Amino acid sequence: MVGELNDRYLFEIQDFSIFYGNFMAVKNVNLNIEMNKITAIIGPSGCGKSTLLRSLNRMNDLIVTSRVEGKALFRGVDIYEKVTDVIELRRRVGMVFQKPNPFPSSVYENVAYGPKIRGIKQKSRLDEIVEHSLVRADLWKEVKDKLNDSGLSLSGGQMQRLCIARSLAQEPEVMLFDEPTSALDPISTAHIENLLQELRKTITIVIVTHNMQQAARISDYTAFMYLGELIEFGETDTLFVNPQNKLTEEYITGRFG
Amino acid sequence: MPIFDNELDMLKERVLTLGSMVETAIRDSVRSLVERDSELARNVIKRDHLVNALEVKIDEECVRLIALRQPMAGDLRFITTTMKITTDLERMGDLAVNIAERALELNEEPQLKSFKNIPKMAEITEEMVRDTLDAFVKGCSKLPYEVINRDDEVDDLTVTNFNELLELMLKDPKIIPLAIKRTYVAKYLERIADHATNIAEMIIYMCKGKMIRHTTADE
């Protein structure tokens, strides 16, 4: 189904619910994700923020008991339509996880894997994509002389940037980050945060984070979820200085429960 | 986070202590003038360093809390408001010292004419200061708006006072040095009221997250 194209919002989530069996993990969420912005989703453990994030490229499909209600439009098209090409969706909507998970192969192969699967065989073209992706992930300078080393030999922060490069090689329009820095030290974290600011110029970013300061530092918009509901959504500047909902205030000031 | 709550409560208490020190300084400085009590004036001047020291202490505490607790939302607005209003309170203390200094000078000279405008101005100003401190404790209420609206009365009295003294000066130029000192006192009180207004505006920000400075309060 092709809806009305919206130039501002990449995702339009409408009355969207996600179930695991009988359990309703995300409840009637309405949320628009603006293009070329960073949207952060915060909330206590179990609030449904990762579930919502993973629904944006249908990663939840991997859980057999999961099902959705409502609509999640990506560029005006409902991603839960039967005709959706999930592989293509996941190429356009990339994802980076909490723990860096490079493939057990060389730095080069990690990045070249996606384009190869996509059918690009020409060595010079692959070289170009690998370099370009590593530059965009701000990793090129550090690994250009060890492209044949195992991706697993890199430091934690470098591995995470390798995963970002791997995703960028697929030329995604959106990247979903599920707590991408929670396993990293503050310097590697700052590195990734700066990188996200840079990437935002060309792609849209949605990030789930437990670190409220991180959400405050890097995001343009913040969504606060609690018990599966979207409690408050707004500009990050406003949400952290003057939240409108009492629950948001309690959560971000650490007075929850 | 009960530790942080305690720290915020302590910070609030310190601001109130500072406020009551400044209130006393203003009241005593005006009394020292009206009742020609130079000893009281000297006391006001002598006590000012306590106000300064407490202002610095509060500022340091605010910086510490921002660094260590990374306050958000209402806590953040409370701490930033505190930092701003202590500056206003400290300035009010300085102005009380200025009044006391003029009192010392005027008390050496014959009484010009009985005071009428200045005690009235002092009464309104002290009330404004008291109400801002109450508003700071109570949080959201109508009080800060009332304080802001009362500032005009003080401004009007400053002009009335000046015009009356001007008339006297025109009649008898010999009194000009004394009369000018009296206009200074009125100006100091007017400035104190302005600082009270600033505080009231910051309290509205603290409650509502809305900056109303340099606009008109609409409530």
Contacts between the chains, C-beta under 8 A, distances in Angstrom:
chain1	res1	chain2	res2	distance
A	212	B	72	6.9
A	213	B	70	5.8
A	216	B	72	7.5
A	240	B	72	5.3
A	240	B	73	6.5
A	240	B	76	7.6
A	241	B	72	7.9
A	241	B	73	6.6
A	241	B	76	6.2
A	241	B	77	6.9
A	241	B	209	6.2
A	242	B	73	6.8
A	242	B	77	7.2
A	242	B	208	7.8
A	242	B	209	2.8
A	242	B	210	7.8
A	243	B	73	5.2
A	248	B	73	7.5
A	249	B	73	4.9
A	249	B	74	5.8
A	252	B	72	4.3
A	252	B	73	5.4
A	253	B	1	7.9
A	253	B	71	7.1
A	253	B	72	5.3
A	253	B	73	5.3
A	253	B	74	6.3
A	253	B	75	5.0
A	254	B	1	4.5
A	254	B	4	7.0
A	255	B	1	6.5
A	255	B	5	7.9
